Amino acid sequence: MEIVFEPDLQDGEEAAALVRELSMILERLGTCSCKMDEGALRVDANISVHKKGSPLGVRTEVKNIGSVRAVAHAIQFEIDRQVEVLESGGSVVNETRLWDAQCRQTQPMRDKEEKQVIIL
């Protein structure tokens, strides 16, 4: 099952609260155990920053976030990272990143701009 939300969350804590509430609903319905530590529920977060009143910026996707706490930390880290990139005159790259819980930062996985090659 995949559930997609509109881009209207403000920060990591708000996203974590949404995941907690969604988990309670799914557990109550009996559709999912929502045991993130067992891989029953994973979060992929698309993050972009922008100034109020302007369009959304370039987004990055943070894949396979495995706990509610990690959702809050990963999203907040990525918001702060993107703001820092933009304020230093750089450009945010449309890419897929992963959350490294030990280092408490996102790491690049792959660029979304280029065609992905799968080797079997």
Secondary structure as UniProt FT lines:
FT   HELIX           12..29
FT   HELIX           36..38
FT   STRAND          43..47
FT   TURN            52..53
FT   STRAND          60..65
FT   HELIX           68..87
FT   TURN            88..89
FT   STRAND          95..100
FT   TURN            101..104
FT   STRAND          105..111
//
